[in-house]
Amino acid sequence: MPKNKLIEKLFNIRRLHLSDRNFILIVSSVVGICSGMAAVLLKKSVHELHHILTHQNFGENIGILLYPLIGLIITTFLAKSLYKESSVGHAITDILHNIFRNNSNIGKSKMYSRIVTSIFTVGFGGSVGLESPIVLTGGAIGSNISRKLLMDYKTKTLMIGCGTAGVISAIFNAPVTGLIFSIEVILTGVSVANFVPLLISSVSAAIISSLILGEEVLFSFQIAEDFQAQNIPFFILLGVIAGFVSIYFNQTLHQMEHLMEEKFPNRYKRALVGGLLLSIFIFLFPPIYGEGYESIKALLNGEEPLLLQRAELFEGIIPNTKAWLFLAYIIMVLFAKVIGASLTLSSGGSGGTFGPALVIGGLTGFSFARLINLLGIANLHESHFILVGMSGVMCGVVYAPLTAIFLIAEITGGYTLFVPLMLVSAIAYTTVSVVNPDAPHVSTLKARGDYLKGDKDMQVLDRLNINKLIETNFVTVPVKGYLSDLVTAISVSKRSVFPVVSERGRLKGIITLDQVREIMFDQEQQQLVKIENVMMQPPDIVDYGERMQSVMLKFEKEDAWNLPVIDEKGVYVGMVSKSRIFSVYRKQLQRLNKEWVGN
């Protein structure tokens, strides 16, 4: 009750003193602050756990061999037993699914569950990033705050965007990137009026991150050298390479997920096998442990020996003088990172491809520039190619070129590399688009029939709940009855269709008035003709809870106006009519049109 009274008081204050626009701006700042705090909590927790586990004095390599396996098993237990989640990956897919299919309502548990599971996955060495779990957390924060304040569908969707903008802004201390990510990946058709709440949320989250963490950010680097225009041909080539690396990453992840689900349907077995394989890869290639940003920082700062720490198989044979062997090792780490990230996610780990894409892109850029330098073709600034490579592969993996460009620009503190960033990202995006025009999360949603972006008619139709449109005033007749029973039903019914059911209520068929019009008044026929002899099978059957898109396809295919609805046991529930669907659809469309053009 106290909560309800508080909410009621807030609504009274809003009604008396605030316009809708000002109220949305206030809520967006609240969402930004909460999202920023969530991002800071996740970042600090993972890094503290990472520090504790990797700075022990006993059996470091043995520990690293076991940590990822332990983390995946704990994550699987939490996700399955505590949070009842079918999977813990692909946050963008989950967010868009809830926007398109669930009226922009994201479960309350998503505000914290992914924080907890990703702490164990990434903190224990899972080779993925924190960005995907925190994006879902931010979206859930925005959804639940707006739902508590009884906001409409469009505003709830906007607040989801505010939450995702806030967490990206906070975790990288990059407010422009957070804003662009939300517009480019989560939302569509953002008007100027909606742009402002996103900006407020992103800036609020960045301020929270700066106040709590100070200069401690996930990744940053100051560029010392100027961009040289004569290196543009090499950047063009890097864009093509980044595109193919992105394709390799996306396809490896997709195939790994399919293989692990097929071979190990039990989630604990999947975590055990995947965790063991991941641990082996990490033992052989320590730089792929965790997020991997330390490796990129080491390459940017010229601290190459750090990448050979704990790598006994390579440390003795790759001194600094053997540059070619070191390059070969980095290329192996690059491919190992792809496999490590794929194993982590396909084994049930909580994380995403955002972080690994940046690391893989940095390794790609370094390998390319180092190869050109060793061959004596040119003298390239390797740090430039590391940073631009990060943008190219991230763009190719996430299909978000603007986000990739502005992220690197912000974390480097300027726009020195803006031209090569745009060039490489555009080429990488074009390359991956030739192979697959849709982003991985879009392909997944389309395969499930969940992707409705840009199709307002389908968005309206799919938001209709078939269960709420079922009509129960159709009079049923028993399958073992006679025509006289049907005549009795006709006398009390206002409908022309009569479902035929068994003693247990199972649907057996239907009878229409036109079928029996000629014989229904024949007294002799009424006593002789059995119901089962005049009934017919319905054109099609609708399942209780079936999606509206599927229902309308059945109506269109059979050219029917009424279809029976049954539950999972075949028991008759009622009838659904095309005319009622159209009537409700028109009302919903009118209401949503006001939302789309409003605000």
Buried (B, 14 or more C-beta within 10 A) or exposed (E): EEEEEEEEEBEEEBEEEBEEEEBBBBBBBBBBBBBBBBBBBBBEBBBEBBEEBBEEEEEBEEBBBBBBBBBBBBBBBBBBEEBEBEBBBBBBBBBBBBBBBBBBBBBBBBBBBBBBBBBBBBBBBBBBBBBBBBBBBBBBBBBBBBBEBEBBBBBBBBBBBBBBBBBBBBBBBBBBBBBBBBBBBBBEEBEEEBEBBBBBBBBBBBBBBBEBBEEBBBBBBEBEEEBBEEBEEBBBBBBBBBBBBBBBBBBBBBEBBEEBEEEBEEBBBBBBBBBBBBBBBBBBBBBBBBBBBBBBBBBBEEEBEBBBEBBEEBBEEBEEEEBEEBBBBBBBBBBBBBBBBBBBBBBBBBBBBBBBBBBBBBBBBBBBBBBBBEEEEEEBBBBBBBBBBBBBBBBBBBBBBBBBBBBBBBBBEEBBBBBBBBBBBBBBBBBBBEEBEBBBBBBBBEEEBBBBBEEBEBBBBBBBEBEEBBEEEBBBBBBEBBBBBBBBBBEEBEBEBBBBBBEEBBBBBBBBBEBBEEBBEEEEBBEEBEBBEBBEEBBBBBBBEBBBBEBBEBBEEEEBEBBBBBBEEEBBBBBBBBEBBEEBBEEBBEEBEEEBEEB
